[in-house]
Amino acid sequence: MTGGTRVAVVGSGPSGFYTAEALLRSGTSVTVDMFERLPVPYGLVRFGVAPDHPKLKQVTAAFDRIAAMPGFRFIGGVTVGDDVTVDELREAYDAVVLATGAELSRPLGIPGEALPGSHSAGDFVAWYNGHPDFADLSFNLDHEAAIIIGHGNVALDVARILAKTADELRQTDIARHALEVLGASRIREISIVGRGGPVQAKFSAKELRDFLELRSCDTLVDDRDVTPKDFEPQHPADPELVEKLSLLRGFSQQTATRPRRCVFRFGFSPLAIHGRDRVETLSVTHRSGAVEDIAGGLVFGSVGRRTAPVTGVPYDTHRGVHANANGRVTNGHCVIEGLYACGWSKRGPNGTIGTNRGCGIATAEAVLADLAHRRARPDTPDALLARVVGRVTRVVSYPDWMVIDTAEKSRGALLGKPREKFVTIPDMLAAVGA
């Protein structure tokens, strides 16, 4: 790669791809190297989107088109902060954009959280989606009741996956190890517990609508927690809120007739997880002051996520993101020249996949606006990459990824699935002959 502006994008999720696209379409002579620590791209879309939401994964076709644009290069299997430092990138590139997402789950911060059977929802999602860092985790579903703390979309994903039968999941791209465990699950009741009322719930109407399609699970609202007024929208002109409250009102009028049930609980804050050797109950306090113990052998905390710190990059501990002002990474009140953030590592884990497009465009505009002030770089991307090759097992290119992609789809076709993912890095690399 020679000539023009040289940009490194760290992370291959939606915001990374959208930033790369905006740079490559800017009309300026730009080349983009996308660094990804795994041999496979797509980030949140591959490892965060639920397996029963295949339409959301169709966005990867757009990412493939971006990867085919002149000036784009994928550098997989390289961990920034370990295999190559941020300072090394800054010496070789005119700009470095951090698109590292929000891979760390926020803890509940209550007693008993370390008991066996207490998990973060994010770990469970990564496990059933076949993320190599989580594939070896163990989830004991040999209990009749599970509790999910949180009223966001991830909480609903976890509840829905637990509520579905193996047959409902068999033709998705769920990881094989997860399908086996879920197929033997004894869970019959799933409590979805949140602090606010129906109006304050963060999950979307679309996520809630999916519960209408469950074959073997009834969806209910515990009528002890709500009154009819709780389902009246404060802003009747908000169609999203109106639909969400309408669905919840319908669930509050349901009668349980199926083998499993999901029960929404409103107005409760978690106090402590109790159990002798593992999780047995969750103590919660109602906004009225009343305390209740909810029985369950599993607790999943779904109370937010934060960006993993990267060595050499200032961190905003309060917001849980790389310290930045409108996408420019900062150290205190000073902007660090040539270092940027986008997506969830810029603004926190909010919005949809599409939200990251506007965010990526904004960061790309900041990069381009600062070009006039860039200093000369003592290194080059090609020289740096030549050194990095000797530090890793294999640098994975986008054509290499397409080989892995084809192999996964072939494995899945034998099972009637869209793909059967490789869930270890050695297996991914073996697919490309490494």
HELIX and SHEET records of a PDB file:
HELIX    1   1 PRO A   14  LEU A   24  1                                  11    
HELIX    2   2 LEU A   44  PHE A   47  1                                   4    
HELIX    3   3 PRO A   54  VAL A   59  5                                   6    
HELIX    4   4 THR A   60  ALA A   67  1                                   8    
HELIX    5   5 VAL A   86  ALA A   92  1                                   7    
HELIX    6   6 ALA A  121  TYR A  128  1                                   8    
HELIX    7   7 ASN A  153  ALA A  163  1                                  11    
HELIX    8   8 ALA A  166  LEU A  169  1                                   4    
HELIX    9   9 ARG A  176  GLY A  183  1                                   8    
HELIX   10  10 PRO A  198  GLN A  200  5                                   3    
HELIX   11  11 ALA A  205  ARG A  209  1                                   5    
HELIX   12  12 ASP A  210  GLU A  213  5                                   4    
HELIX   13  13 PRO A  228  PHE A  231  5                                   4    
HELIX   14  14 PRO A  239  SER A  252  1                                  14    
HELIX   15  15 TRP A  344  ARG A  347  1                                   4    
HELIX   16  16 THR A  355  ALA A  369  1                                  15    
HELIX   17  17 LEU A  371  HIS A  373  5                                   3    
HELIX   18  18 PRO A  381  VAL A  389  1                                   9    
HELIX   19  19 TYR A  398  ALA A  413  1                                  16    
HELIX   20  20 ILE A  425  ALA A  431  1                                   7    
SHEET    1   A 7 PHE A  72  GLY A  76  0                                        
SHEET    2   A 7 VAL A  30  GLU A  36  1                                        
SHEET    3   A 7 THR A   5  VAL A  10  1                                        
SHEET    4   A 7 ALA A  95  LEU A  98  1                                        
SHEET    5   A 7 CYS A 334  ALA A 341  1                                        
SHEET    6   A 7 ARG A 328  ASN A 331 -1                                        
SHEET    7   A 7 ASN A 324  ALA A 325 -1                                        
SHEET    1   B 2 LEU A 104  SER A 105  0                                        
SHEET    2   B 2 ARG A 305  ARG A 306 -1                                        
SHEET    1   C 6 SER A 118  SER A 120  0                                        
SHEET    2   C 6 LEU A 298  GLY A 301  1                                        
SHEET    3   C 6 ALA A 145  ILE A 149  1                                        
SHEET    4   C 6 GLU A 189  VAL A 193  1                                        
SHEET    5   C 6 ARG A 260  ARG A 265  1                                        
SHEET    6   C 6 CYS A 217  VAL A 221  1                                        
SHEET    1   D 3 PHE A 268  HIS A 274  0                                        
SHEET    2   D 3 THR A 281  HIS A 286 -1                                        
SHEET    3   D 3 VAL A 291  ALA A 295 -1                                        
SHEET    1   E 2 TYR A 315  ASP A 316  0                                        
SHEET    2   E 2 VAL A 321  HIS A 322 -1                                        
END                                                                             
